Amino acid sequence: MLQNSTILITGGTGSFGNTFIPMTLEKYNPKKIIIFSRDEMKQWEMAKKFPNDPRIRFFIGDVRDKDRLYRALDGVDYVVHAAATKIVPTAEYNPFECIKTNINGAMNLIDACIDKGVKRVVALSTDKASSPANLYGATKLASDKLFVAGNSYSGAHDTRFSVVRYGNVMGSRGSVIPFFLSIKDKGILPVTDPRMTRFMITLEQGVELVWHAFEDMVGGEIYVKKIPSMNIVDIATAVAPQATIDIVGIRPGEKLHEQMIGVEDAYYTYEYPEHFKILPNINGWDSDPERIKNGQKVPEGFVYASDNNKEWTTIDELRTWIDKNQHKVGNI
């Protein structure tokens, strides 16, 4: 599907973009990938990774600026929406800015993609959008709803929208593993709550989920990858076995456990071998055979959260992953 196509990724210089772009170039050899972001220095650094590659284009812009999006989307076939204000405390203390990017930016992109004739759009979501307890999660829930409804909003246009949702990305900038690695020599690791659990997904798995969404989507689906969980104390132990654990308390807006499918969504959720799919409960789409395909409906009251998961990552497994990926942890 993506072969010989033009793809644009918003927020493309972030952790996801730095993995999606080389993987997609290698697997699909698209005609062009446009990196749309507002940080010129990150674009400059990324450009060094793809010297003289005619398939790569950089476009300075912000999803808050609809006119700039219209220009960037000219001739684009597929869009991955990765731009977001996503650090939980930052969103709590800068709520207006978070809303401008995560909600207004989503509306701008939906309008622009429909008007410019983009074929398919996949928006990245987060576990925090399921039963949100903080502003970041609330804005991403609103964003998810906008992209789902965008399939009705597009009217006679052919543009289709779907969403992928996953939890903590292992080794990404600002996440817990590189943070623990950066301070492990001090001998003390701060842990918010020893009961805390987190989903564990690699960026490569996140990219593959986006590819699957592009291939599978009819419009309005939310794809949720099946991934293992891990206790926060076990993560700290994997990073620094001899370190002392310092319990510091939960930060503003932080959840004890991650949740990707809530009980309210269970009625519209179907299970597949490697993922779940939440179908849109509008226009009768949740009972559409073309969207359901070979899925099995989950039981009533089903919840997919990091504390009730069937699959868990062990300390040794995480330690092996860190040893193998040490060169890029915190740099992606």
C-alpha positions in Angstrom: 0.0 0.0 0.0 2.7 2.5 0.9 5.0 1.6 -2.0 5.6 4.5 -4.3 3.4 6.8 -2.2 3.9 10.2 -0.5 3.7 10.0 3.3 3.7 13.0 5.7 4.4 12.5 9.4 3.5 15.3 11.8 5.9 15.7 14.7 8.2 13.6 12.6 11.4 14.4 14.4 10.2 12.7 17.7 10.9 9.2 18.9 8.3 7.6 16.7 9.4 9.4 13.6 13.0 8.5 14.1 12.0 4.8 14.0 9.1 5.0 11.5 11.1 6.7 8.8 14.0 4.3 8.3 11.8 1.2 8.8 9.3 2.5 6.2 12.0 3.5 3.7 13.5 0.0 3.9 10.2 -2.0 3.8 8.1 0.0 1.4 10.5 2.4 -0.6 7.9 5.2 -0.7 8.3 8.0 -3.3 8.6 10.6 -0.5 8.4 11.0 3.2 7.7 14.5 4.4 8.8 15.3 8.0 6.5 18.1 9.3 7.6 19.6 12.6 8.4 22.9 14.3 11.9 22.2 15.6 14.5 23.3 13.1 17.4 21.9 15.1 15.8 18.4 15.3 15.2 18.5 11.6 18.8 19.5 11.0 20.0 16.6 13.1 17.7 14.1 11.5 18.7 15.3 8.0 22.3 14.1 8.8 20.9 10.5 9.1 19.6 10.6 5.5 22.3 12.3 3.4 21.3 12.9 -0.2 18.3 10.6 0.1 15.8 12.1 -2.5 12.9 10.4 -0.8 13.2 12.6 2.4 11.8 16.1 2.6 11.6 18.5 5.6 8.9 21.0 6.2 8.9 23.5 9.1 5.4 23.9 10.5 3.0 23.6 13.4 -0.3 21.7 13.4 -1.8 24.8 15.0 -1.3 26.5 11.7 -3.9 25.3 9.2 -2.6 27.2 6.3 0.8 25.7 6.7 -0.7 22.2 6.8 -2.6 22.8 3.6 0.7 23.7 1.9 2.5 20.7 3.3 -0.2 18.2 2.4 -0.2 19.0 -1.3 0.1 15.7 -3.2 0.3 13.6 0.0 -1.3 10.1 0.0 -0.9 9.0 3.7 -0.5 10.8 7.0 0.8 9.7 10.4 -0.2 12.1 13.1 2.5 12.0 15.8 2.6 15.6 16.9 1.5 16.2 20.5 2.2 18.0 23.7 2.6 14.8 25.8 4.6 15.3 29.0 1.9 14.9 31.8 3.2 17.6 34.2 3.9 20.0 31.3 0.3 19.7 30.2 -1.0 20.2 33.7 0.8 23.5 34.1 0.3 24.7 30.5 -3.2 23.6 29.7 -4.0 26.1 27.1 -0.9 25.2 25.1 -1.7 21.5 25.3 -5.3 22.0 24.0 -4.0 24.2 21.1 -1.8 21.4 19.9 -3.6 18.2 20.8 -7.2 19.3 20.1 -7.1 22.3 17.8 -4.2 20.7 15.9 -6.2 17.6 15.4 -9.1 19.6 14.0 -6.8 21.5 11.6 -5.2 18.3 10.3 -8.6 16.6 9.8 -9.9 19.5 7.8 -6.7 19.8 5.8 -6.5 16.1 5.0 -10.1 16.0 3.7 -9.7 19.1 1.6 -6.4 18.0 0.1 -7.6 14.5 -0.8 -5.3 12.5 1.5 -6.3 8.8 1.3 -5.7 7.5 4.8 -4.7 9.1 8.2 -3.4 7.2 11.3 -3.3 9.2 14.5 -1.1 8.1 17.4 -2.9 7.9 20.7 -1.9 6.9 24.3 -3.1 4.7 27.2 -3.8 8.0 29.0 -6.8 8.6 26.6 -8.6 5.7 28.2 -10.6 6.9 31.3 -8.3 10.0 31.4 -7.0 11.2 34.8 -5.0 14.1 33.5 -5.3 16.9 30.9 -2.9 15.2 28.4 -5.2 12.1 28.5 -8.3 14.2 28.2 -7.0 16.1 25.1 -5.9 12.8 23.5 -9.4 11.3 24.2 -10.9 14.3 22.5 -8.4 13.9 19.6 -9.3 10.2 19.2 -13.0 11.1 19.1 -12.3 13.8 16.4 -10.4 11.4 14.2 -13.1 8.7 14.6 -15.8 11.2 13.7 -13.7 12.5 10.9 -14.9 9.6 8.8 -18.4 11.0 8.9 -17.2 14.6 8.6 -15.4 13.8 5.4 -18.8 13.3 3.7 -18.4 12.3 0.0 -14.6 12.6 0.2 -12.6 9.4 0.3 -10.3 10.4 3.2 -10.3 7.8 6.0 -9.1 8.1 9.6 -8.1 5.6 12.3 -6.2 5.6 15.6 -3.5 3.4 17.1 -3.1 3.4 20.9 -0.2 2.0 23.0 1.5 2.6 26.3 5.0 3.4 27.6 7.6 3.2 24.8 10.7 1.5 26.0 13.8 3.7 25.8 12.1 6.8 24.2 13.3 10.3 25.2 11.8 11.4 28.6 10.7 7.9 29.6 11.6 6.0 32.7 14.3 3.7 31.4 16.7 6.4 30.1 15.9 8.5 33.2 16.9 5.6 35.5 20.0 4.9 33.4 21.1 8.6 33.7 21.1 8.6 37.5 21.8 4.9 38.4 25.4 5.8 39.4 24.0 7.8 42.3 22.8 4.6 43.9 19.3 5.8 44.5 16.4 5.6 42.1 13.2 7.6 42.8 10.0 5.5 42.4 6.6 7.1 42.6 4.7 4.1 44.0 5.9 0.5 44.4 2.5 -0.8 43.1 2.8 1.1 39.8 2.7 -0.9 36.6 3.4 0.1 33.0 2.8 -1.5 29.5 6.1 -2.1 27.6 6.2 -1.6 23.8 9.2 -1.1 21.5 9.1 1.7 18.9 9.5 -1.0 16.2 6.2 -2.6 17.5 4.5 0.8 17.4 5.6 1.3 13.8 4.3 -2.2 12.8 0.9 -1.3 14.4 0.7 1.8 12.2 1.5 -0.2 9.1 -1.2 -2.7 10.1 -3.7 0.1 10.6 -3.0 1.5 7.1 -3.6 -1.9 5.6 -6.6 -3.0 7.6 -8.6 0.2 8.3 -12.0 1.0 6.9 -12.3 4.1 9.0 -12.8 4.9 12.7 -11.1 2.0 14.3 -8.8 2.3 17.3 -6.1 -0.3 17.2 -4.6 -1.5 20.6 -1.5 -3.6 20.5 -1.2 -6.6 22.8 2.0 -5.9 24.8 3.4 -7.1 28.2 3.4 -5.2 31.5 6.1 -4.6 34.1 6.2 -3.4 37.7 8.0 -0.1 38.2 10.3 -1.6 40.9 11.2 -4.4 38.6 12.1 -1.8 35.9 14.4 0.0 38.5 15.9 -3.3 39.5 16.7 -4.3 35.9 18.5 -0.9 35.3 20.4 -0.8 38.6 20.2 -4.0 40.8 22.1 -2.6 43.7 20.4 0.8 43.8 18.2 1.9 46.7 14.6 2.6 45.9 13.3 6.0 47.1 9.5 6.2 47.2 8.6 9.8 46.2 4.9 9.8 45.5 2.8 10.0 42.3 3.2 13.2 40.2 0.3 15.5 39.3 -2.0 13.8 36.9 -0.1 10.4 37.0 -2.0 7.1 37.0 -1.0 4.1 39.2 -1.7 1.7 36.3 -2.0 2.3 32.6 -5.3 1.4 30.8 -5.8 1.1 27.1 -9.3 -0.3 26.9 -11.9 0.7 29.5 -15.1 -1.1 30.5 -17.1 1.5 28.5 -15.4 0.5 25.3 -15.7 -3.3 25.9 -19.1 -3.5 24.1 -17.4 -2.2 20.9 -14.1 -4.1 21.2 -12.9 -7.1 19.2 -9.9 -9.3 19.8 -7.4 -10.5 17.2 -4.2 -12.6 17.6 -1.9 -9.6 18.2 -4.2 -6.7 18.9 -7.6 -5.4 19.9 -9.8 -3.1 17.8 -12.3 -0.7 19.3 -14.9 0.0 16.7 -16.7 3.4 16.4 -20.1 3.3 18.1 -21.6 5.7 15.6 -23.5 5.1 12.3 -23.8 1.4 13.2 -20.1 0.9 12.4 -19.5 -1.2 15.5 -21.5 -4.0 13.9 -20.0 -3.6 10.4 -18.6 -7.0 9.2 -16.0 -5.2 7.0 -14.6 -3.6 10.1 -15.0 -6.6 12.4 -13.4 -9.1 9.9 -12.3 -12.2 11.9 -12.4 -10.5 15.3 -14.0 -12.1 18.4 -16.0 -9.8 20.7 -14.4 -9.4 24.2 -16.5 -10.3 27.2 -18.8 -7.8 28.9 -16.9 -5.7 31.5 -13.5 -6.3 29.8 -10.7 -4.0 30.8 -7.2 -4.0 29.3 -4.9 -2.5 31.9 -1.3 -2.9 32.9 -2.1 -4.5 36.2 -4.5 -7.2 34.9 -2.4 -8.2 31.9 -1.8 -11.8 31.0 1.7 -11.1 29.7 4.6 -9.7 31.8 8.2 -8.8 31.1 10.8 -10.2 33.5 13.7 -8.3 35.0 16.1 -10.5 33.0 14.2 -9.9 29.7 14.4 -6.1 30.2 18.0 -6.2 31.2 18.8 -8.1 28.0 16.8 -5.6 25.9 18.7 -2.7 27.6 22.1 -4.3 26.9 21.1 -4.8 23.2 19.7 -1.3 22.8 22.0 0.8 25.1 23.3 2.8 22.1 19.9 4.3 21.4 18.1 4.4 24.7 17.2 8.0 25.4 18.3 9.1 22.0 15.1 8.0 20.2 
